[in-house]
Amino acid sequence: MATPADTFHQIVHERRAVRKYAEDGKLDPEAVRRSLERAILAPNSSNLQTWEFHRIRDAEKRKEVARLCMNQSAARTAHELIVFVCRSDHWKDHSLRILESMRSSFSEPLSKRDKRAIEYYKRNIPLLYTNDPFGLMTLLRRIIVFVSSLSKPFVRWTNRANSRIITHKSIALAAQTFMLSMQAEGYATCPMEGFDEKRLKRYLNLPARAEINMVVATGPADQEGIYSERFRFPYSEVVKEW
């Protein structure tokens, strides 16, 4: 009898970047919905969930998005396209909503752990994510990091680039969850980095601060969708055991 580990092993090994999808194949839209719901459960930094998943289903819209993805075969033949968008500009609203949820779930009197959690979202998150046009918050963070790191290990997060990086890390975890879920549902995927971000943002009516992490094509795989045998560097070369 197959164990959950056996099933997951099979899903991971069968997942490939499929670059062509069967034109006469069928895609269950509920499978995509279930996979996006699972993607929402992906781990992410501070649970801020600073992401959006733009699901492109309409044929004409898919055609335009495929054009903005340089007309790659994966984009051109996909039955649906998912655009994974970083929204670091949502950090303030999301942190307030998380605080509200916390306060409604905590019991009085608050435990030390509850107080630390509330303080984290009230003080630490604004300190990490707030940026101003004059760079004053960056300067403040640099001073705090310099002083605090003299005597102990300290997270060296000082500028806007750090918040951008962590947001991209989080949404990449969601994209991988989506792709593995679609594989489990019996469909193929292909993550794509080749796209005109400026034009695609404009087409999706995204604000300037939004960033596109990747576009994922999905659908039933065509027999010619995998272009070559899988190649990976050996475990002994990439895993360093200490």
C-alpha angles and dihedrals in degrees: 000000000000116000124215087257090055091050093048091048089055093048093050093047094046095048110102135162098262111199100187130046130204109261093205094042124108127235120201105224090205090061088059091047092050090048092051089049088054091047089057087061092058117121114264138174113285088340088274091138092206094178145099129200113210109201111204108201106146112096096227093046090048089052092054094045089049089053089053088050087063091261091281112181091242092055095040096052099034118121090213135008124209118201111203108210128192113220105184086156088074095064096102097049092043094049090052091051091049090050091051091050091049094050092050092051100042120090125224128281093045117231121230089255092052091049091050091051092051092046090051092059095038097048115009100045095051089046091053100041107032115105130175132195092248096053094238093136090050090053091048092050092049091053092048092048093046094050097040095046093055092079106022145014110285136178105257098213110144115142144038092268089067093057090046091052095049091048090053090048091053097049091045087060089052092049091051090049089052093050094048090047092052089050089053088050090056100257135113131237140192124198112215131198096172106097141113098256095188094054094039091052090050091049091051091044093238123167122249094258093056117097130196113230099185144325117236122204119205141180142100110322121249116225089245094047097103110068102192146359116285114264124193131166112249124271091242091058101047103032115075113194119203 
